[in-house]
Amino acid sequence: MARAAQILDNLIAQGKAEPMLVVMTNGNISQEACPGETSEGFKVPTMMLPKTMEGSFETAFPDVVKFVEKTYRVKKDKAHRAIAGLSMGGFHSLFISINYPDMFGYVGLFSAAVDQNQPDPNGHPEIYADRDGKIDNLFSKNPNLFWIGCGKTDFLIKNNNDLRAYLDSKGHKYTYLETDGGHIWRNWRIYLSEFTPLLFK
């Protein structure tokens, strides 16, 4: 639905984006694949899955980077790595980037869930502890880009505005794009097409 492959191929073909290897992980860590693509057939999508937003994904994520670097010919430094995600993927992208501040030079949050108010004590609550302190630490390491996009009527707009207010209060530099509409694929296509040309320049 995001048309990510087409957007990326077109930007690269037009010389607007650097060629890159794109890895799309399954943030629903307890699902083997996206709805309709599993051995169980189609299941109604839900966010209420075990191990989805309780720190397991963030804790395991360095293994993804290690696998990519072992399997593909890539540059193995922060300046040549980006992380981005939409909605829950934006949530994972935020908390991965601030828990591993030397891993990604570019961070993109597309209509992201940016708060974790009640961490699951049975998960990894340390991932979500001291969010603002971890954000400060990330910015002390001078990320190349911290990019936020959200729709004016998105149900997460207030959370994103609160995050931006915090960033502003600390003088942290970021790029922001606000669009019409809400939590919709059209916006996420726009964000991907705006974010990608800024990478690895």
N, CA, C and O of each residue as an XYZ file, in Angstrom:
804
protein
N       0.816     -1.218      0.000
C       0.000      0.000      0.000
C       0.850      1.268      0.000
O       0.409      2.312     -0.483
N       2.052      1.183      0.533
C       2.894      2.386      0.597
C       3.561      2.692     -0.732
O       4.072      3.796     -0.925
N       3.566      1.727     -1.659
C       4.258      1.888     -2.946
C       5.742      2.209     -2.729
O       6.352      2.935     -3.514
N       6.304      1.664     -1.666
C       7.681      2.014     -1.309
C       8.667      1.643     -2.415
O       9.549      2.435     -2.747
N       8.527      0.453     -2.986
C       9.470      0.028     -4.026
C       9.442      0.969     -5.221
O      10.486      1.327     -5.765
N       8.230      1.368     -5.629
C       8.102      2.273     -6.773
C       8.669      3.656     -6.455
O       9.373      4.249     -7.273
N       8.361      4.160     -5.271
C       8.859      5.483     -4.879
C      10.379      5.488     -4.843
O      11.017      6.389     -5.386
N      10.953      4.487     -4.205
C      12.409      4.430     -4.098
C      13.065      4.257     -5.459
O      14.034      4.947     -5.775
N      12.539      3.333     -6.272
C      13.120      3.127     -7.609
C      13.058      4.390     -8.447
O      14.019      4.724     -9.139
N      11.934      5.095     -8.391
C      11.793      6.319     -9.184
C      12.747      7.406     -8.707
O      13.360      8.090     -9.526
N      12.881      7.575     -7.399
C      13.788      8.598     -6.872
C      15.230      8.293     -7.253
O      15.983      9.197     -7.615
N      15.613      7.028     -7.172
C      16.980      6.647     -7.540
C      17.196      6.836     -9.036
O      18.233      7.352     -9.450
N      16.230      6.424     -9.848
C      16.354      6.560    -11.310
C      16.444      8.020    -11.732
O      17.113      8.345    -12.713
N      15.773      8.902    -10.994
C      15.794     10.335    -11.307
C      17.011     11.043    -10.714
O      17.177     12.249    -10.893
N      17.851     10.304    -10.016
C      19.034     10.905     -9.406
C      18.724     11.711     -8.158
O      19.571     12.475     -7.695
N      17.537     11.560     -7.608
C      17.135     12.341     -6.436
C      17.474     11.643     -5.122
O      17.448     12.272     -4.064
N      17.791     10.354     -5.179
C      18.141      9.603     -3.986
C      19.338      8.709     -4.274
O      19.526      8.243     -5.398
N      20.130      8.482     -3.260
C      21.276      7.593     -3.386
C      20.793      6.144     -3.474
O      19.814      5.788     -2.817
N      21.450      5.311     -4.262
C      21.126      3.879     -4.217
C      21.353      3.357     -2.803
O      22.326      3.722     -2.143
N      20.453      2.509     -2.351
C      20.549      2.027     -0.975
C      19.906      0.657     -0.853
O      19.076      0.268     -1.675
N      20.296     -0.060      0.172
C      19.672     -1.322      0.506
C      18.607     -1.022      1.560
O      18.900     -0.400      2.581
N      17.378     -1.460      1.315
C      16.261     -1.179      2.222
C      15.805     -2.481      2.863
O      15.501     -3.456      2.176
N      15.762     -2.481      4.175
C      15.342     -3.653      4.946
C      14.026     -3.323      5.628
O      13.944     -2.342      6.367
N      13.000     -4.121      5.395
C      11.693     -3.891      6.023
C      11.411     -5.032      6.995
O      11.045     -6.137      6.595
N      11.586     -4.745      8.248
C      11.367     -5.737      9.297
C       9.886     -5.819      9.652
O       9.115     -4.907      9.354
N       9.507     -6.898     10.279
C       8.134     -7.076     10.746
C       8.067     -6.668     12.208
O       8.479     -7.421     13.090
N       7.545     -5.471     12.464
C       7.468     -4.959     13.827
C       6.482     -5.690     14.702
O       6.558     -5.599     15.928
N       5.550     -6.420     14.096
C       4.656     -7.296     14.865
C       5.424     -8.580     15.143
O       5.278     -9.579     14.439
N       6.233     -8.531     16.170
C       7.249     -9.559     16.382
C       6.655    -10.948     16.603
O       7.334    -11.952     16.386
N       5.388    -11.015     17.034
C       4.776    -12.326     17.269
C       4.055    -12.869     16.038
O       3.496    -13.966     16.079
N       4.065    -12.098     14.932
C       3.470    -12.561     13.675
C       4.582    -12.965     12.723
O       5.610    -12.294     12.640
N       4.376    -14.070     11.999
C       5.428    -14.524     11.100
C       5.541    -13.650      9.857
O       6.605    -13.603      9.239
N       4.473    -12.958      9.478
C       4.514    -12.077      8.310
C       3.282    -11.177      8.347
O       2.481    -11.243      9.279
N       3.143    -10.341      7.329
C       2.023     -9.410      7.316
C       0.705    -10.151      7.050
O       0.718    -11.253      6.503
N      -0.427     -9.556      7.432
C      -1.720    -10.224      7.230
C      -1.919    -10.645      5.771
O      -1.650     -9.875      4.849
N      -2.386    -11.854      5.581
C      -2.609    -12.379      4.234
C      -1.429    -13.128      3.672
O      -1.555    -13.820      2.661
N      -0.258    -12.999      4.324
C       0.950    -13.631      3.811
C       1.469    -14.729      4.736
O       2.578    -15.230      4.545
N       0.680    -15.101      5.727
C       1.142    -16.097      6.682
C       0.641    -17.487      6.304
O      -0.241    -17.635      5.458
N       1.218    -18.498      6.943
C       0.765    -19.867      6.724
C      -0.638    -20.077      7.273
O      -1.302    -21.061      6.945
N      -1.093    -19.129      8.129
C      -2.435    -19.220      8.716
C      -3.496    -18.553      7.851
O      -4.673    -18.540      8.211
N      -3.083    -17.997      6.707
C      -4.031    -17.282      5.871
C      -4.302    -15.883      6.402
O      -3.557    -15.377      7.241
N      -5.364    -15.261      5.914
C      -5.650    -13.883      6.311
C      -6.161    -13.827      7.746
O      -7.067    -14.563      8.137
N      -5.551    -12.930      8.516
C      -6.018    -12.658      9.868
C      -6.249    -11.161      9.972
O      -5.492    -10.374      9.404
N      -7.279    -10.765     10.687
C      -7.598     -9.344     10.824
C      -6.434     -8.639     11.525
O      -6.015     -9.068     12.600
N      -5.908     -7.563     10.932
C      -4.789     -6.850     11.562
C      -5.190     -6.293     12.926
O      -6.316     -5.836     13.121
N      -4.262     -6.340     13.846
C      -4.486     -5.784     15.171
C      -3.154     -5.365     15.767
O      -2.111     -5.947     15.468
N      -3.204     -4.345     16.614
C      -1.997     -3.937     17.335
C      -1.898     -4.670     18.665
O      -0.868     -4.603     19.336
N      -2.958     -5.367     19.049
C      -3.000     -6.005     20.361
C      -2.378     -7.398     20.288
O      -3.041     -8.402     20.549
N      -1.104     -7.442     19.931
C      -0.377     -8.698     19.807
C       0.726     -8.748     20.863
O       1.263     -7.710     21.249
N       1.060     -9.933     21.324
C       2.139    -10.018     22.310
C       3.479     -9.610     21.719
O       3.733     -9.807     20.530
N       4.321     -9.046     22.548
C       5.695     -8.666     22.193
C       5.769     -7.634     21.073
O       6.753     -7.578     20.336
N       4.722     -6.816     20.949
C       4.698     -5.842     19.865
C       5.273     -4.489     20.269
O       6.078     -3.911     19.540
N       4.860     -3.984     21.431
C       5.324     -2.664     21.875
C       5.750     -2.726     23.342
O       5.404     -1.857     24.142
N       6.509     -3.772     23.677
C       6.961     -3.907     25.059
C       8.482     -4.094     25.156
O       9.001     -4.523     26.186
N       9.177     -3.765     24.074
C      10.629     -3.719     24.114
C      11.356     -4.885     23.482
O      12.566     -4.800     23.273
N      10.657     -5.989     23.164
C      11.344     -7.140     22.583
C      11.934     -6.813     21.211
O      13.056     -7.213     20.898
N      11.171     -6.085     20.400
C      11.644     -5.752     19.057
C      12.883     -4.862     19.126
O      13.874     -5.105     18.438
N      12.812     -3.830     19.963
C      13.947     -2.916     20.104
C      15.183     -3.647     20.629
O      16.298     -3.412     20.163
N      14.973     -4.536     21.605
C      16.086     -5.266     22.200
C      16.779     -6.157     21.176
O      18.002     -6.294     21.189
N      15.997     -6.760     20.294
C      16.552     -7.688     19.299
C      17.097     -6.982     18.057
O      17.778     -7.614     17.249
N      16.818     -5.708     17.889
C      17.100     -5.048     16.610
C      18.576     -5.040     16.209
O      18.860     -5.144     15.016
N      19.526     -4.922     17.128
C      20.924     -4.992     16.682
C      21.254     -6.254     15.899
O      22.166     -6.248     15.073
N      20.522     -7.337     16.149
C      20.747     -8.565     15.376
C      20.400     -8.373     13.906
O      21.016     -8.987     13.036
N      19.404     -7.512     13.624
C      19.055     -7.212     12.235
C      20.232     -6.535     11.543
O      20.600     -6.899     10.426
N      20.815     -5.552     12.212
C      21.953     -4.829     11.638
C      23.129     -5.783     11.407
O      23.781     -5.736     10.363
N      23.387     -6.637     12.378
C      24.484     -7.600     12.229
C      24.241     -8.539     11.053
O      25.162     -8.850     10.299
N      22.990     -8.993     10.900
C      22.659     -9.887      9.785
C      22.874     -9.188      8.445
O      23.459     -9.764      7.527
N      22.404     -7.960      8.335
C      22.546     -7.214      7.081
C      24.022     -7.015      6.749
O      24.442     -7.209      5.609
N      24.796     -6.631      7.747
C      26.213     -6.367      7.494
C      26.986     -7.648      7.162
O      27.977     -7.604      6.433
N      26.541     -8.764      7.685
C      27.195    -10.037      7.376
C      26.802    -10.552      6.001
O      27.591    -11.231      5.342
N      25.578    -10.233      5.559
C      25.013    -10.830      4.348
C      25.214     -9.977      3.100
O      25.316    -10.513      1.996
N      25.273     -8.652      3.262
C      25.328     -7.753      2.111
C      26.561     -6.856      2.174
O      27.131     -6.631      3.242
N      26.957     -6.355      1.021
C      28.101     -5.449      0.938
C      27.614     -4.027      1.229
O      27.183     -3.307      0.328
N      27.690     -3.645      2.484
C      27.200     -2.339      2.925
C      28.283     -1.617      3.716
O      29.212     -2.240      4.229
N      28.154     -0.311      3.808
C      29.040      0.478      4.658
C      28.546      0.369      6.095
O      27.357      0.527      6.369
N      29.471      0.099      7.005
C      29.105     -0.299      8.360
C      29.324      0.825      9.370
O      30.034      0.653     10.361
N      28.713      1.964      9.109
C      28.846      3.061     10.062
C      27.555      3.876     10.108
O      26.712      3.795      9.215
N      27.430      4.648     11.157
C      26.232      5.440     11.421
C      25.880      6.365     10.260
O      24.704      6.551      9.947
N      26.888      6.941      9.629
C      26.646      7.895      8.550
C      26.005      7.253      7.327
O      25.486      7.953      6.458
N      26.037      5.930      7.256
C      25.461      5.220      6.116
C      24.305      4.321      6.521
O      23.989      3.350      5.834
N      23.666      4.659      7.663
C      22.483      3.912      8.094
C      21.353      4.884      8.426
O      21.569      5.927      9.042
N      20.155      4.517      8.006
C      18.953      5.303      8.327
C      17.892      4.355      8.865
O      17.869      3.173      8.523
N      17.019      4.882      9.705
C      15.882      4.110     10.194
C      14.641      4.987     10.103
O      14.683      6.171     10.440
N      13.549      4.411      9.651
C      12.295      5.162      9.547
C      11.135      4.190      9.639
O      11.280      3.002      9.350
N       9.991      4.700     10.041
C       8.814      3.855     10.108
C       7.568      4.685     10.248
O       7.619      5.855     10.626
N       6.435      4.062      9.934
C       5.158      4.758     10.042
C       4.334      4.149     11.167
O       4.354      2.936     11.378
N       3.622      4.987     11.875
C       2.741      4.572     12.961
C       3.529      3.776     14.004
O       4.445      4.315     14.623
N       3.185      2.505     14.205
C       3.928      1.684     15.163
C       5.385      1.532     14.736
O       6.275      1.434     15.582
N       5.632      1.513     13.425
C       7.009      1.462     12.938
C       7.786      2.710     13.306
O       8.996      2.654     13.530
N       7.089      3.841     13.369
C       7.720      5.066     13.836
C       8.052      4.987     15.319
O       9.083      5.489     15.767
N       7.158      4.346     16.074
C       7.404      4.094     17.498
C       8.692      3.284     17.666
O       9.569      3.647     18.450
N       8.791      2.180     16.914
C      10.001      1.372     16.989
C      11.223      2.180     16.544
O      12.286      2.088     17.158
N      11.075      2.969     15.481
C      12.211      3.737     14.965
C      12.712      4.745     15.987
O      13.920      4.928     16.143
N      11.788      5.400     16.686
C      12.194      6.361     17.715
C      12.965      5.658     18.822
O      14.072      6.067     19.172
N      12.380      4.602     19.371
C      13.008      3.979     20.538
C      14.257      3.186     20.183
O      15.146      3.047     21.024
N      14.352      2.664     18.975
C      15.607      2.042     18.545
C      16.685      3.108     18.412
O      17.811      2.918     18.872
N      16.344      4.224     17.785
C      17.356      5.257     17.541
C      17.876      5.862     18.842
O      19.062      6.176     18.942
N      17.008      6.031     19.838
C      17.485      6.662     21.076
C      18.141      5.668     22.032
O      18.912      6.068     22.905
N      17.844      4.381     21.877
C      18.514      3.383     22.707
C      19.853      2.956     22.127
O      20.714      2.452     22.848
N      20.029      3.157     20.828
C      21.301      2.841     20.168
C      21.749      4.084     19.397
O      21.725      4.094     18.166
N      22.159      5.134     20.119
C      22.398      6.432     19.480
C      23.573      6.474     18.515
O      23.722      7.444     17.772
N      24.403      5.449     18.510
C      25.529      5.406     17.577
C      25.250      4.522     16.366
O      26.152      4.238     15.578
N      23.988      4.084     16.218
C      23.668      3.139     15.150
C      23.172      3.828     13.876
O      23.546      3.422     12.775
N      22.330      4.871     14.009
C      21.705      5.493     12.840
C      21.957      6.996     12.797
O      21.731      7.711     13.773
N      22.432      7.456     11.639
C      22.631      8.888     11.459
C      21.391      9.607     10.990
O      21.313     10.832     11.074
N      20.413      8.860     10.494
C      19.190      9.440      9.938
C      17.988      8.738     10.561
O      17.925      7.510     10.596
N      17.037      9.529     11.052
C      15.850      8.984     11.716
C      14.614      9.636     11.108
O      14.540     10.861     11.007
N      13.639      8.814     10.702
C      12.388      9.332     10.134
C      11.190      8.787     10.884
O      11.030      7.574     11.023
N      10.349      9.688     11.366
C       9.149      9.308     12.113
C       7.934      9.757     11.317
O       7.665     10.954     11.213
N       7.201      8.806     10.759
C       6.042      9.094      9.913
C       4.768      8.795     10.700
O       4.451      7.629     10.938
N       4.032      9.835     11.109
C       2.813      9.648     11.916
C       3.090      8.683     13.066
O       2.326      7.750     13.315
N       4.183      8.925     13.747
C       4.680      7.948     14.710
C       3.981      8.033     16.059
O       3.630      9.113     16.534
N       3.790      6.871     16.658
C       3.484      6.819     18.085
C       4.808      7.119     18.789
O       5.793      6.412     18.575
N       4.841      8.148     19.618
C       6.113      8.588     20.196
C       6.144      8.475     21.717
O       7.131      8.853     22.348
N       5.074      7.959     22.303
C       5.004      7.824     23.758
C       4.811      6.365     24.142
O       4.181      5.594     23.418
N       5.354      6.003     25.277
C       5.081      4.703     25.885
C       4.797      4.991     27.354
O       5.705      5.040     28.184
N       3.514      5.181     27.653
C       3.127      5.646     28.983
C       3.140      4.555     30.038
O       3.455      4.823     31.197
N       2.807      3.337     29.661
C       2.730      2.255     30.637
C       3.499      1.031     30.125
O       2.898      0.081     29.623
N       4.824      1.059     30.254
C       5.609     -0.084     29.788
C       5.188     -1.366     30.483
O       4.866     -1.370     31.671
N       5.196     -2.453     29.724
C       4.844     -3.761     30.251
C       5.975     -4.255     31.155
O       7.094     -4.452     30.683
N       5.696     -4.460     32.459
C       6.770     -4.911     33.362
C       7.299     -6.286     33.005
O       8.379     -6.674     33.452
N       6.535     -7.038     32.191
C       6.982     -8.358     31.767
C       7.821     -8.307     30.496
O       8.342     -9.324     30.038
N       7.941     -7.122     29.942
C       8.746     -6.961     28.737
C      10.115     -6.395     29.072
O      10.839     -6.930     29.912
N      10.456     -5.294     28.394
C      11.743     -4.640     28.593
C      11.498     -3.157     28.889
O      11.760     -2.308     28.037
N      11.000     -2.838     30.084
C      10.648     -1.439     30.390
C      11.833     -0.496     30.314
O      11.649      0.710     30.154
N      13.050     -1.020     30.425
C      14.225     -0.159     30.354
C      14.351      0.511     28.985
O      14.968      1.570     28.869
N      13.774     -0.097     27.953
C      13.817      0.492     26.610
C      13.100      1.837     26.590
O      13.503      2.750     25.869
N      12.036      1.960     27.383
C      11.197      3.157     27.350
C      11.485      4.126     28.483
O      10.910      5.213     28.534
N      12.376      3.738     29.394
C      12.701      4.611     30.521
C      13.477      5.835     30.048
O      14.313      5.743     29.150
N      13.192      6.975     30.659
C      13.936      8.221     30.413
C      14.001      8.574     28.932
O      15.074      8.845     28.394
N      12.839      8.566     28.280
C      12.804      8.865     26.846
C      13.492     10.185     26.526
O      14.312     10.253     25.610
N      13.165     11.235     27.276
C      13.700     12.557     26.949
C      15.212     12.623     27.175
O      15.933     13.254     26.401
N      15.686     11.971     28.232
C      17.127     11.933     28.454
C      17.852     11.216     27.329
O      18.947     11.613     26.932
N      17.238     10.161     26.819
C      17.838      9.423     25.709
C      17.800     10.247     24.425
O      18.720     10.183     23.610
N      16.728     11.022     24.251
C      16.667     11.922     23.097
C      17.801     12.941     23.169
O      18.474     13.203     22.172
N      18.009     13.514     24.355
C      19.102     14.476     24.522
C      20.439     13.840     24.184
O      21.285     14.464     23.542
N      20.632     12.601     24.613
C      21.884     11.907     24.327
C      22.057     11.685     22.830
O      23.154     11.851     22.297
N      20.963     11.303     22.144
C      21.033     11.134     20.693
C      21.480     12.425     20.017
O      22.359     12.409     19.155
N      20.873     13.542     20.409
C      21.208     14.810     19.759
C      22.595     15.317     20.141
O      23.195     16.099     19.404
N      23.103     14.878     21.280
C      24.474     15.253     21.644
C      25.482     14.628     20.699
O      26.629     15.068     20.619
N      25.045     13.592     19.979
C      25.908     12.896     19.028
C      25.691     13.374     17.591
O      26.196     12.774     16.642
N      24.931     14.465     17.449
C      24.768     15.152     16.164
C      24.273     14.262     15.028
O      25.009     14.014     14.073
N      23.023     13.775     15.121
C      22.485     13.003     13.991
C      22.435     13.855     12.729
O      22.223     15.066     12.794
N      22.632     13.212     11.583
C      22.577     13.946     10.321
C      21.182     14.501     10.059
O      21.036     15.594      9.513
N      20.159     13.746     10.449
C      18.779     14.160     10.176
C      17.839     13.508     11.172
O      17.924     12.307     11.429
N      16.944     14.309     11.732
C      15.846     13.810     12.560
C      14.591     14.399     11.932
O      14.362     15.606     12.013
N      13.778     13.555     11.308
C      12.685     14.003     10.436
C      11.350     13.521     10.990
O      11.193     12.347     11.325
N      10.387     14.443     11.082
C       9.059     14.128     11.613
C       8.008     14.566     10.604
O       8.060     15.688     10.100
N       7.058     13.692     10.305
C       5.922     14.043      9.456
C       4.638     13.580     10.111
O       4.585     12.497     10.694
N       3.583     14.415     10.014
C       2.301     14.021     10.594
C       1.175     14.800      9.918
O       1.366     15.939      9.490
N       0.009     14.181      9.825
C      -1.156     14.832      9.240
C      -1.889     15.699     10.254
O      -1.882     15.412     11.451
N      -2.523     16.764      9.763
C      -3.204     17.710     10.652
C      -4.326     17.071     11.451
O      -4.603     17.483     12.578
N      -4.973     16.065     10.875
C      -6.078     15.414     11.585
C      -5.709     14.000     12.047
O      -6.587     13.206     12.384
N      -4.421     13.692     12.061
C      -3.967     12.397     12.559
C      -4.251     12.306     14.057
O      -4.088     13.291     14.777
N      -4.671     11.145     14.529
C      -4.961     11.002     15.952
C      -3.699     11.080     16.807
O      -3.779     11.174     18.032
N      -2.526     11.040     16.157
C      -1.266     11.159     16.883
C      -0.634     12.541     16.767
O       0.510     12.728     17.182
N      -1.361     13.518     16.208
C      -0.779     14.842     15.992
C      -0.375     15.502     17.311
O       0.679     16.135     17.379
N      -1.185     15.367     18.353
C      -0.838     15.996     19.629
C       0.436     15.399     20.202
O       1.302     16.125     20.691
N       0.552     14.083     20.146
C       1.766     13.438     20.649
C       3.001     13.931     19.901
O       4.046     14.177     20.502
N       2.868     14.072     18.566
C       3.991     14.562     17.773
C       4.294     16.021     18.070
O       5.458     16.420     18.116
N       3.252     16.816     18.271
C       3.471     18.215     18.632
C       4.130     18.342     20.000
O       4.970     19.217     20.212
N       3.744     17.463     20.932
C       4.384     17.475     22.250
C       5.863     17.107     22.138
O       6.707     17.696     22.812
N       6.172     16.127     21.281
C       7.571     15.780     21.054
C       8.330     16.952     20.457
O       9.447     17.252     20.878
N       7.732     17.610     19.482
C       8.384     18.766     18.853
C       8.592     19.890     19.855
O       9.620     20.568     19.827
N       7.626     20.091     20.737
C       7.767     21.131     21.771
C       8.966     20.819     22.669
O       9.709     21.718     23.065
N       9.141     19.543     22.979
C      10.301     19.175     23.787
C      11.591     19.432     23.014
O      12.535     20.008     23.555
N      11.637     19.009     21.752
C      12.830     19.238     20.940
C      13.145     20.727     20.842
O      14.303     21.132     20.946
N      12.110     21.538     20.641
C      12.297     22.991     20.555
C      12.848     23.549     21.862
O      13.722     24.415     21.857
N      12.328     23.042     22.988
C      12.758     23.564     24.291
C      14.233     23.294     24.551
O      14.879     24.011     25.315
N      14.761     22.254     23.909
C      16.164     21.888     24.081
C      17.060     22.387     22.946
O      18.277     22.203     22.979
N      16.448     23.020     21.944
C      17.221     23.500     20.807
C      17.698     22.400     19.873
O      18.647     22.588     19.112
N      17.033     21.249     19.935
C      17.408     20.146     19.044
C      16.861     20.414     17.641
O      15.684     20.739     17.480
N      17.706     20.279     16.645
C      17.333     20.590     15.271
C      16.676     19.382     14.603
O      17.189     18.266     14.675
N      15.547     19.617     13.960
C      14.829     18.551     13.261
C      14.115     19.160     12.066
O      13.998     20.380     11.954
N      13.642     18.302     11.180
C      12.856     18.728     10.022
C      11.426     18.248     10.231
O      11.203     17.113     10.653
N      10.460     19.112      9.937
C       9.059     18.757     10.171
C       8.230     19.034      8.933
O       8.379     20.072      8.289
N       7.355     18.094      8.607
C       6.397     18.269      7.511
C       5.011     17.925      8.032
O       4.772     16.817      8.512
N       4.101     18.885      7.932
C       2.712     18.643      8.319
C       1.858     18.679      7.054
O       1.961     19.601      6.245
N       1.024     17.669      6.900
C       0.195     17.540      5.707
C      -1.276     17.523      6.093
O      -1.626     17.389      7.266
N      -2.121     17.660      5.096
C      -3.558     17.497      5.341
C      -3.860     16.022      5.583
O      -3.062     15.146      5.248
N      -5.017     15.765      6.167
C      -5.446     14.381      6.333
C      -4.889     13.757      7.598
O      -4.189     14.398      8.382
N      -5.226     12.479      7.773
C      -4.898     11.791      9.011
C      -3.911     10.665      8.847
O      -2.883     10.805      8.184
N      -4.239      9.538      9.464
C      -3.362      8.380      9.557
C      -3.585      7.511      8.313
O      -4.221      6.459      8.381
N      -3.046      7.975      7.172
C      -3.429      7.385      5.888
C      -2.207      7.128      5.000
O      -1.166      7.771      5.138
N      -2.370      6.165      4.084
C      -1.277      5.782      3.196
C      -0.809      6.929      2.323
O       0.387      7.040      2.053
N      -1.712      7.782      1.875
C      -1.295      8.902      1.023
C      -0.211      9.731      1.711
O       0.783     10.100      1.087
N      -0.405     10.016      2.980
C       0.589     10.807      3.705
C       1.914     10.071      3.826
O       2.976     10.678      3.681
N       1.863      8.774      4.090
C       3.104      8.027      4.281
C       3.885      7.921      2.981
O       5.114      7.862      3.003
N       3.187      7.895      1.840
C       3.892      7.940      0.553
C       4.594      9.282      0.378
O       5.728      9.346     -0.097
N       3.909     10.345      0.765
C       4.515     11.678      0.695
C       5.754     11.740      1.582
O       6.800     12.231      1.160
N       5.635     11.245      2.801
C       6.761     11.324      3.739
C       7.963     10.533      3.230
O       9.100     10.992      3.331
N       7.711      9.352      2.689
C       8.811      8.559      2.151
C       9.497      9.284      1.005
O      10.723      9.271      0.903
N       8.706      9.918      0.137
C       9.282     10.612     -1.019
C      10.003     11.896     -0.621
O      10.868     12.366     -1.360
N       9.668     12.467      0.518
C      10.358     13.670      1.001
C      11.595     13.319      1.828
O      12.609     14.014      1.763
N      11.506     12.250      2.596
C      12.594     11.849      3.494
C      13.767     11.227      2.741
O      14.924     11.546      3.013
N      13.465     10.339      1.796
C      14.507      9.548      1.144
C      15.570     10.401      0.424
O      16.752     10.074      0.529
N      15.210     11.480     -0.303
C      16.252     12.250     -0.984
C      17.227     12.951     -0.035
O      18.267     13.442     -0.474
N      16.904     13.001      1.257
C      17.782     13.672      2.215
C      18.834     12.737      2.794
O      19.699     13.169      3.556
N      18.764     11.469      2.440
C      19.651     10.483      3.062
C      21.007     10.410      2.370
O      21.108     10.500      1.147
N      22.043     10.244      3.185
C      23.395      9.889      2.739
C      23.988     10.937      1.790
O      24.736     10.603      0.871
N      23.647     12.190      2.022
C      24.193     13.265      1.182
C      25.479     13.822      1.796
O      26.086     14.734      1.235
